[in-house]
Amino acid sequence: MTSKQTPPRPGLPLPRRPAGGDPAKGRTVREGRTVREADVTSASYAYLGAILSGPVIPLVVYLVGRRRSPFLRAHAAMALNLSLTGILYGVCCLILCGLLLLDSMTVALAVAIPVALVLWLNMLRYLIRGFAAANRGEQPEAPPSWIYGQMAK
């Protein structure tokens, strides 16, 4: 038994292709470059991994995909750099808390917790912005130099 495809009825809209283009070919982004859907997905996983597990997943994505695509390398390096920078800021907050703890626990917690929260929210903001840029197929935009340490290129 074979199934026949029925032609579309008059007046009904034709099915549209996705806005991103053909998934097998990839997305065309600025400068006329084509980015594969697999690279977009891997770059997105690097940012999500940085949010959920720190630098482990971005490091794996960077090591596996750095030679495969410049787009993937740039996004994985950005996610890795942001997560490593966040860890360094966390260590600095612990040192600050330890020094203030020599004086008083109340002072240490009153200072270190808000500082750590502001730094964490700022890192989260840039990781989400990178995730959105990766999903759009755009190159990552580096945060300001005062908050971002470039450790992987």
N, C-alpha and C positions, 0 to 999 in steps of 0.2 A: 504494500500500500504506500503510495507516494503522496506527499503533501504538496499542494500547489500554493504558491504565494499569490495572494490576491493583490491586485493593483490598488493603490490608495484611492479612496473615494474623492470625488471632486469636492473642493471646499475644505478638506482637512489639510492641515499643514504637513509637509514632508518631514520625516525625522531629520534632525540636524546632527552634524558632527560636533564633537566636543570642541570647546573654544581653544584648548591647548594644542589641537592638531591631531595628527595620526599618532596613537601611542607607540606603534612599532617604529616610527621614524624619529619621534622626539618632538621637542618644542623648539620653535625658532625664537630666539631672544635678541636683544639689542646687538648691534654690530654684525648681524646676519649669521651668527653662530647657532648651531643646532645642539641642543642638550638632550641627551637620552632620558627617558622617563625613569630608568633604573638609577641614573645618577641623581635625579631630583629626589627620588625616594630615599636613597642612601644618605644624601645630604640632610634630608629631613630627620632621618633616624639619628644622625650625629647630634643634631640639636636636641632632640627629645632625650637621647641618651645622656647628654650633658646635664639636662635638667633633672633626670631621675637617678643617674648613677655616677655623676662626676665625670672625670676624664677617661674612664675605661672604654666606653662605647665610641666616643669620638676618636680615641687613639686607634682602636681597631679599624674603624672606617678610614682613617687617615692612612694607616699602614697598608691596608688592602687596596684602596682606590687612588692613591696619590699618583700613580703612573698611568692610570686608566683615563682620567679626565681632569683637565685644569679646573673645571667648574666644581667637581667633587673635591679636589684637593683644596681649593680655596675655602669651601664651606666647612670641610672637616677640620682644617687648620684653624679657622675662626672659632668653631665650637670647642676645639681642644684648648686654644689659647684662653678663651673666656672661662672655661672650667678650671684650668690651672691658675689663672689669675684670681678666681673666686676662692680657691683653696688657700692661696697665699694671703689673701685678705682675711680669711678665717683664722689662719695661724697668727696673724698680726693682732686680731681681736682677742685671741686667747692670751697672747703675751700681755696685751694691755689689761685684760681682766686679771691676770696673775699679779701684775705690778700693783694694780689698784686694790687687789685683795689683801696686800700687805697692810694697807691702811684700814679698810673696812669692807665687809661683804656687801653692804648696802650701796656704797659708792661704786664698787666694782660692777655690780649688776645694773645699777642705774645708768652707767656710762656704756658698758660693753654691749648690753643687749640692744639698745637702740642703734648703736653704730653697726653692729652685725646685721640687724634687720634692714637698715638702709642699704648696706652693701649688697646683701642677698637680693633685695628687690631690684636693685639696679642691674645686677648680673642677669636676673631673670628677665628683665625688660629687654636687654640686648640679645639674649638667647631667643626670645620670642620673635623679635624683629628679624633675626637671622633665619629662623624657621620659616617665617612668612616670605622672606626674599628667596629662600631655596624653593619653596612651593611655587613661586611665580616664575622660577627659572632665571632669576637675576643674580648678579654677582653680589657677594656679601659687602656690606658697608661697615667699615671699621668704627668702633666706638671712639670717643675722644681719647687722646693719648694718655691723659692723666688716670684713666680707669683701666686701661688695657695694656697688658704686657705681651708683646709678640715673641713667642717662644718657638713656634713652628711656622714654617713658610709653606 
